[in-house]
């Protein structure tokens, strides 16, 4: 829902900005393809990692369930230490894998934000150029400092919505990996089947 709302708002702001100044609007949008490429690479790299992380979490839960269900057997054999070690190993593997995913995200998100900063710098440079040119040529509808300020405010609104869309895209690999796990479980045949005929 958040992504849809951000998309609709971004389209509205985009149309208004295009009607104000097409050149500056195209510059403002220049970062978005770069962000999309960076996130596409991020998605391809991290999707199998998210899938692996889900498997490690499943293994941890399975270990925990085994320990709870067999607590009496574990105590009778004095194997508490071994059971705790197995749980700790499974937990450590899941934790370490999640930390690696966090590092990947810590690299991808700043790259996306840096492109936005560079775009802002380009907008400022071109905007000042338009102000100077219109002042020297006495244009009938000059591009003024106030116009540039208002344009920046609208651009920030557009960027905020585009960043929201970018964040939804960034979270998509994890959501897709989770969905694949769910559908895989749903596709597994039941262990207990109903008899063909009930007498």
C-alpha positions, 0 to 999 in steps of 0.5 A: 500500500505504501508503495502505491501511495508513493507512486501516485504522489510521485506521478502528481508531483512529476507532472507539476514539475514538468509543467514548471521546468522540463530541463530541471525535472529531467535532471531531478529524475536522472538519479532514479535509473541509477538507483534502480540499477543499483537496487536491481544488482542488490536484489540479484545478490541478496535474494539467494542470501535471504532464502538461505537465511530463512532456511537457517531460521527454520533450522533454528526453530526446528532445533528448538522444537526438538529440544522442547519435545524431547526434554525428558529424553535429553535429561534422562541421558544427561545431554543438556549441554549437547542440546544447548550447543546445537541450539547455540550453533544454529542461532549463531549461523542465523545471526551471522548470516543476517549480519552479512545481509545487513552489511549488503544493505548498508552498502546499497542504501548509501549508494542510492542516497549519494546519487540523490545528493549529486542530483541536488547539486546538479539542480542547484548549479543549473538553477543558478545558471537559469537565473543568471541567463534570464536576468541578463536577457530580460526574459518575460517570465524569468526564472528567479531565486524564489522559483528555484526555492519553490522548485526545490521544495517540490523536488524534495516531495518528489524525492521523498516519494521516489525514496519510498518506492526505492525502499519498497524495492529494496525490501522486495528480495526478502519478501520474495524469499519468504513467499517462496518458502511459504508456497514451497510449504503449501505445495508439500503433500500432507503427511497424513492423508484421508482414506479413499472410502470411509465406512 
